[in-house]
Amino acid sequence: MTLFDAFQPMAVIATTPHATQLLHPLCQSLKTTLYVPATLPLIDTTTCHYQGSLKTHLAKIWAENRAFLFCLATGAVIRLISPLLKDKASDPAIIVIDPTGQFVISLCSGHQGGADHLAQLIANQLNATAIITGASHHLNLPAIDTLGQSFGWRKGPGDWTGVSQAIASQKTVQVIQEGGSRLWQENLPQNHPFYFGFPEIGENIQPKARIWISATKRRFAQASTLPKVQWYPRVLWVGLGCIRGTSQGLIASAIEEVCQTYHLATEAIAGMATIDIKADEVGILQYCQDKQYPLLTYSADVLNTIKVPNPSEVVKQEVGTASVAEAAAIYGANNWFDYLGNRKNIDVKKTLLVTKQVIKSDKEAVTIAIAQSELEYTGREGKIYLVGMGPGSLEQITPAAKMAINKADVIIGYSLYLDLIKPLQRPEQIVESLPITKEKERAQRAIELAIWGLSVAVISSGDCGIYGMAGLVLEELKNNQWDGNYPSIEVFPGITALQAAAARVGTPLMHDFCAISLSDLLTPWDVIKKRLTAAAMGDFVTALYNPRSQTRQTQIIEAQTIFLQYRDENTPVALVRCAYRQDETVILTNLGEMLTHTIDMLTTVLIGNNSTFTYQNWMITPRGYNQVR
């Protein structure tokens, strides 16, 4: 799995030796084929000759690929692809990289084809600048025609171009959301053009476009000039009961009929729910397989806990519960997503949209009820990216970590770190900040969203696996009986604080070293003192993290006392605060005088070993090469 999987298959085109050299390493990362003319030599198995003209070759492979990447003049690309373009709903993403590799241009299918997003990912890989010309991107607004993709919403009818134009013009756009996640609303910029709900009495709101987010199937008046669109969040759970052997055809037509009668969109269906003795019902299984719906099954005891409006004694005598369709729909809608095992208080009147409806045909019969859940079914496999962002400057973040941050649906972290990576964020991303001491809550929130089906980047400063969030997330997954596969985990390492600090002062880590945090919030101070003593006795170069806070002042003093028992007071010490950030400070001092300088939580303290020395304001620890004969 790679961060580019969503854009595969992808074709990459180079027509010159220079373009081939530029794109070949990228193709290795993308795991895709680089097409070159027969006049150029093949580099390895990732390159392939195209025969004849490039125009003819593109026509052959156009329908096979979701994205095309060119290193070619923009005008030439436009002339090549123009005859092949149909509409933005089906056209592949088109990306152009300039010959110097400095700019990555989203040329066509920026929203629905994903070219805008792909351009950003490739730019992060090449350390280049993404050129995106869409209005919503520059207004820091989500593109309305891809708004619900992260949540698994289904796109409905409407004038998508008209609504997009209204948003781009910053005109008032009314949003009527009757279902599905509102996380996207919470991450809008302050100057957004959306008006939510209906105007109050006396409130003069004249919307220029309207967005419906609802399970109800709206019929837009053709005579209206107001552009309108609809998204269908998958919030409907269909409760099913049927006579043994009922066909898939009757089940399908019955669901269509009931939804049409009650003006519900079949696109908003999340899945099916029934009693466990129907888990092998062929018609139900075939229908769910064809529609790719999940099937939830519950025991009679569970269904008996639901008070339904239309219980049946006959049904109870046959299967042990007074309701199958209504009870399964209600229970499924309320408990299909049960992270941490917290059962909800069920409001039947609020949940049940359609009471049981019996549809018969010859010797077949199916009973249907429909309930609406608060949380939509995404139908997606969630991922967690554990990301180390390095010391803080964007230049110190690895290309892979940048791509993970940009790729994620959700970014979770401490506010200071999130502020530092704002240039890597996309307008449609959900960003959640939790303060220091809320690390466990961050981990649990990331897991919850990933299990729901979103991709989540959990941000740590330095390296996420060194005093970062990676270990805690894995611990919490273990506590939730994680199967090791879902949600999937990927770790993106970063330059940790001790590496960044060392790089600012020279080569203090050239020999054996260790890191010790002086924070006793999670580790008893007696244990920390033992580790300090062992490091001092063992002559390790030592990096001290979290040396001093506003409420914790004495630990750094005790640490100095311990080291002075085993090291000379002139032992070099580096105090590096906010390495590679705008307010960076670097002080070279010694063990005896280190406490005369300002030390706080943002300072990394590097204590040399008995052979460490300073020369021309550089701190150097010999590796011992000069002693080897």
N, C-alpha and C positions, 0 to 999 in steps of 0.2 A: 504494500500500500504506500502511495506517495501523495503529497499534497496536490498533485496535478491530476489525480485519477478521475475527478469529475469532468475533466475536459478531454478525456480520451475517447476514441482514437483521435490523434492529432497529426497533421502533416506539417513538416518544416521544410522550407524551400530556400536554397541558396544557389546563386548563379555565377558567383565569382570565387576565386581562391580565398580572398580575404573574408568574404561572408561565410564560407565553409569553415574557416578557422574560428570565426566568432561563434557560430551556432553549434559546432560539433560538441563542445563540452556541455552546452545547454541540453542537447538531445540526450546525452548520457543521463542527466538528471531527470529529464522528462520521460525517459524510457520510450522514446519514439524514434521514427525513421527520419533521416535527413535526406531529402531528394536533391540531387545535383545533376547538371547536364552531362551527357556522355563525354563531353570534351574535358571534364575534370576527373582526376583520379579518385578512386574510392579510398577512404581512410581506414575503415574497418567494417564490421558487419552492421553497424548502425547507419551507414550511408548506402544509398541506392541510386542507380542511374534512372532518370526518366528518359524515355525514347521520344523522339520527335519534338514538337514545339511544347513549351510550357503551357500554353493555352489549351492544347489538346489534352495534355496530361491532367490538368486541373479538372477538366470536364469529366474525365474518367474516374477520378478519385473523390469528386466533390461530395457525392451522397454518402460516402463511406466514413467521413470525418466530421467531428464536432467542432474542430478548430483548425485554423491554418495560420502558420507563422512564417512571415516573409522577411528576408533581409534584402530589400529591393526598393527602388524609388517608389514613393507613395503613388505618384501618378501612374506608373506602370502597373502597380497592383490594382488600382481602380479599373484600368482598362481591361485587365485580365479577368477580374471577377464580375464585372458588370453584367455580362450575359447570363451568369449563373445565379444571380440574386433573385429571390422570389418575394419573401416577406420576412419581417423581423421575428416572427414567431417560429420560423423554421430555418432561417439562414444560420450557418456556422459562425463562430467567433472569428474575426479577422484581425490579426496583429501584425504590425510592421515595426521592425527594428531598423534604426538608421545604421549606415555602414560603420560608424564609430562605436556602436554599442552604447551610446550615451542616453538614447531616448527609445522608449517602447510605446508605440502609438496604438490605442484602441481605435481601429478604423471602422468596424462594422459589427452590428449585433452586440452593442455594449451592454445592454440590460439582459434581455432574455437569452441571448447566446452566451453571455458571461464574459465578453471581451474586455470590459472594464476591469473586472476582477482578475482575469488572466493576465492582463497587462501589468497590474500591480504586483502579482506574484513573480512574473518574469523580471520585472524591474528590480525587485528585491534580490533575486538570484544574481543578476548582473551588476548590482550596485548602480543602477541607472535610474532615470527619471521617467515615471509613467505619465503619458500625455492622454488625458481623458477630457473630452469636450462636452459631455452630457451636462445639462443644466442642473439636474438634481444633485449630481456629485458636487458641483461647485457651491450649491446652496446648503450642502451637508444634510441633504434629505434623502430618505430611501426612495428608490425608483418604484413608482406605484405598480408597474407591471411585473415586478418581482417581489413585492412587499411580503407576500405570505409564503414564499418558497421554503424558508427556514422552518416554518411551523407546519409544513405539509398541506397548506391550504390549496384548494383547487380554484383555478381561474374561471370565472364566469363570463357572461356577456357584457357588452358595453362599449362605449366610445373611449377606448384606452388612450388614443392620441389626444383627444379633446381634454380629458382629465389631466394628462401629463403636461399639456400646454398651460392649463390653468395653474398648476403647481409651479411650473417654471416661471410664470409671470407673477408669482407671489400673490395670486388672487385667492380669495377665501374659498376653501374647499370643505364642504360639510362631510364629516365622517360619522356614519351611523353603524356602530359596532354592537351586534347583538349576541356575539359568541366568539370564542377563541381568545388567545393570549393578547394582553394589552402591553406586553413588554416593549413592543416597538414604540408605543406612545410615550413611555417613560424615558426614552432615549432621544427624543427630538430636540433640536436646538430651540432656543428661546424665541427666535423670530420665525417659527414655522407658520405656514398659512392655513393650518387645519383648524376647523371648528368642530368640536365633538358633541354629538347629540342634537337636540332640537332647541331652538331659541326659547328663552323665557318670555312670558307675556310682557310686551312693551320693549323687548330687545329687538333692535333693527339689524338683523343679519340677513344679507343678501348673498347667498353662496353662488359662485360661478361654476361649481362642479360638485358632484356628490359621489361618495364612496360608500357602498354597502358591504358590511362584513357580517354575514348572517347565514344561517342554515335555511332560511326561508327563500324560496325561489321568487325573486322579484320579476315583475313584468314591466319593462320600461315603456312609457308612452311614446309612440313613434313621433307624435306631433310636438313633443317637448324639445326645446333647443338646449336644455341644460345637459351637458355631458355627464353621463353616469356610468359607473362600473360596479361589478360585484365580485367579491372573493367569498368562497365557501370554506369556512373552517370545518374540519372533520370532527364534529361534536355529536353526531347522532349515533346512538347505539340501538340496534334493532333486536328486540326480543322475539325469539321464534319458538313456536311449538307446532308439531305437525303429527299427522297419522304416519305410522311407520311405512316407509316406502314412497312417501310423497316425492314427486319429481323435482328436479332442479328447475324445470320450466315453470311450474306453478309457483314455486318459491320466488323466482325472479319476477314473474308478472305480478304477483301479489304485492311485493315490495314496491314495484313501480306504481301500481294502482293506488296503494295507500299514500305514498309520498305525493302523488299528483293530487289526490283528494284533499290532502291537508297542506298543500302548497309548500312542501319540503323538497329540497334539492337532494337528489340521490348522490350528487357530488360531495355532499356534506356528511355522508355516512362514514363512520369510523370503523364499525365492525358489527359482528353478530354476537348474540348471547343466548344461551339456552341451558337446559338442565343436562347434567352429566350423562344421563342415559341416552342422550341424543348425540353424543360425541362421535358415534360411528354412523350417523345417518347420512347415507350416500348423497342424497339431494342437497343437503346443507353443505357437506364437504365440497362437493363439486362447485356449488355456487360461490363459496368462499375462495376456493382456489382460482376460479376464473376472474373474480373481482379483486383478488389479492387482499381480502379482508381477514383480519384476525378473528378467530372463533373462541369466545369465552364460554366455559361450561362450569356450572355450579351444582352442588348437591342439593337435594330436597331440603335438608336441614338449613342450609344457607338461605335458600329462597323463601323458606317459611318465616324468616326474620323480617321480611318486607311486608308491610301492610299495603295491600293493593286495593284499588277501587272496585274491582270486579273479581272477587274470589269465586272459585267453583269447587263444590263438594265432590262432584263427579271426577274432576281432575285430581283432587286430593286422594280419592280412593284408588285411583289408577297409578299415580306416580309419587304419592307421599307429600305433595305440596298443593295448596289451593290455587297456585298461579305459576305458570311457566313463563309465558311471553312478557307479561307486565313486570313480574318480579325480577326476571333476568335482565330486562332492559334497564330497570331502575337501579338494580345492584351493580350492573356493569358500568353504567354511566357514572356512578359515584365512586367505584372502587377499581376501575380498570388500571389506574396508575396509583399504586399504593406504596410509594417509597417510604421506608422506615416503618411500615406496618401500622399507620395511624388510621383507624376507621373513622369515617365521617358520620355526623348526624344527617340522616337523609330526609330531605324535604320532598315528599312524593309529589305534591301539587306543583312544585317548582320544576321538578325533574321530568315528570311524565308529560310528553307532548301529545301522544296519541294512545288512547286506551286500546285494549285488545280488539282486533278486527279479525273476523274469521272469513277466510276465502276458501270456497269449495269448488271442486271440479271432479265430476264422476265419483270415484272412490277415494279421491285425494282431498286433503284439507290441511290448511296451514293457518296458524294464529299468529298475528303480528301486533306488536306494540313498539312504540318508539320513545326513547328518552334522550334528553340532551345533557351532556356533561359540561362542567365548567372548563375543563382542560381538553384541548383537542388532541387527537391522535396524529402524530407526525408521520408515521410510517417510515421513519428514517433510523439508521443505526448511529447512535451517538458516539462521540470520540472525546477524549481528554488529551489536550496537548500540555505537557508540563514544560514550561518555557523559562529558561534563564536569560534575562535581558542584559547581563553583563553589568558593568559599573554604572551605566546610566546614559552615556551618550549613544546616539543612534549608530555612530560609526563603529562602536564596539560590540554591537549585536550581530551575531552570525547571520548569514543569509538565510539559513534554514529556519532560525528562530523568527526572523522577520516575516518569512512566508507563513509560518504557523500562526503568528499574531494576526496577520492580514486575512488568513483563510478562515479563522474561527467565526462561528455565529455569535459567540459570547466571549467576552474578555473579563476575567475576574482577578482582582488584585488589590493591593494597598494603594490609596489615592496618589501618593507621591510617585509611585512607579507608573501608574496609569497616565499621569500627566506627562511623564518623560517619553512615552511611546505614542502620544496622540498623533503624530504625523503618519504612523503606520496603520491607523484605524480607518475603517470604511464607514460611510454614513449610516448604513443599515445595520451595523453591528450593535449588539446589546452590551453595554459596559456597566459592570457592577463593582462598586468599591466598598470594601469592608475594612475597618480600621485595624491597627495593630492590637493584638490580644484576641482578635476574632479569626485567627487562622483556621481553627476547627470548623467554624461556620463557613468559611470560604471553601474549604475542602468538601464539606457536605453539600453546599449549594452547587458546586461544580459537578459532583456525582449525580445529584438530582436532575440537573438539566441535561446531562449526558445520557442518563437512563431514559429520559423523556425523548431523546433523539437529536439533540443539538450537539454541535462540535464546540468545545469549550477550551479556551486557552487560560491556564492558571499561571499568572506571572509572578516570578520571584526575581529579586535583584541578584546580581552575581550569577552563580550556578544554582539551578533549582534543586539540585541534589546535595548541596552543601549549605547547611543551615537554611534551606529553602522549603518550599511547599511540597516538593515531589514525594518525600517520605511520608508526610502526613496524609496526602491523598491516597497513597497505596495502603497505608494503615487503615484508613476509613473504608476503603474498598474491601479489605480483608474482613473488617467488622461486619460488612453487609453481605458476607458469603459470596464475594465476587468470583465468577467462574474463570477468570483470567482472560476472557475473550471479549465480553460485552459489559460495559462499553470498552472499546479498544483504547490502549494507552500508547502514547509516543512521547519520549523525553528529548528535549532540545537543550543541550548543555550551553552554558554561558561562561564568560570570563568571570571568575569569582573575585571577591574583594582582595584576597591576599595576592592573587596574580596581578591584578590591576595596580595595587599599591607597590608591589615589587617592581613592576615595569617602570613606575614613575621615579624610582630611586636607584635603579641599577640592576644588580643580580644577587640579591640577598638569599635567594632560594636555591642556589646552585648545589647545595648539599642537603642532607636529610632534614626535613622540617615537619612541623605539625601545626594544627590550628586548635585553639581553645577559646570557647565563648565564656566571658566572665558573667553572663547573665545567669542568676540563680532562680529565674522564674520557673524553669523546667528541670533544672539540675540542682541538687543540694550543694551548698557552698563547700561543705566538707569534701565532696567528691571532686569539685573543681580544684580545690587546693591540692589534693593528691595528684591530679593530672599536671598542675603547674609544677609541683615538686619533681615529678618524674621527667617532665620536659627539660627542666633546668638541670637536673642531675645527668640526663642523657645527652646533654650538649646539643639538643635540637634547636635549629633556628625556629622561632616560635611566632606565630601570628595570633594576636589577641583580637577577637571580635567582641562587640558590645562592651567596650571597656568601662564606660561610665555613663550613667543616666542622671536625670534630675533627682531621682529618689535613691539612687544607688551610687554612693560616692567612695566607699572605702575599699572596694574590691581591687581596683587598680593599684592602690597603695600596698595592699597585701601581696599582690602579684609582684610588684617591684621588690619588696622585701625578700620574697622567696628566691627570686633570680639573683639578687645580690649575694645570697649565701653561696652561690656556685659560679658566679661570673664576676669579672672585674667591672668596676663602676664605669670604666671607659668603653665598655662593649657598645658598639654602634646600635642605635635604635632609630627607626623611621616612624614618623607619625604622619599618616596620609589621610586626609579628610576629603570625601567626595571626589575620589579619583575620576578624572575625565569629565567631570561636570563643570559648569560655569564657575561655581564657588569653590573650586579645588584649592586646597592648601597642602604643601609638602614641607615637612620639617625634618632635618637630619640632626639628631642629638645623641645622647648616650644614656646608658642605663641609670647613671647617678642623677642626671638632670632632667630626665623625661617628664617628671611631674611639674616642672616649672612652666610647662606649655599647656595650652588648652587641649583637653581630650574629652570627647563626648561620644554619643552613640553612633555618629557618622564617621568616626575615626577608626582606622585600622592601624594597630600597633605591631611593628615588626622588630623583634628582638634578635640580634645576631647571635651566632655561637662564638666559641672561644677563638676561632680563626677569622671571623668576619672583620673587615677593616673598611675604612673610607678613603677614597682617593679622588681629588678634584670634584668634591660634592657628589660622588657616586658611592653607593654602598655595595660592597663586593664580598661574597663568601666563596673562598677557593674550593673547587671541586677536588683538587689534589693532583691534577695532571702534571704539574711541574715537579712533583715528588716521584712520579713514575719513571723508572729508568728502562 
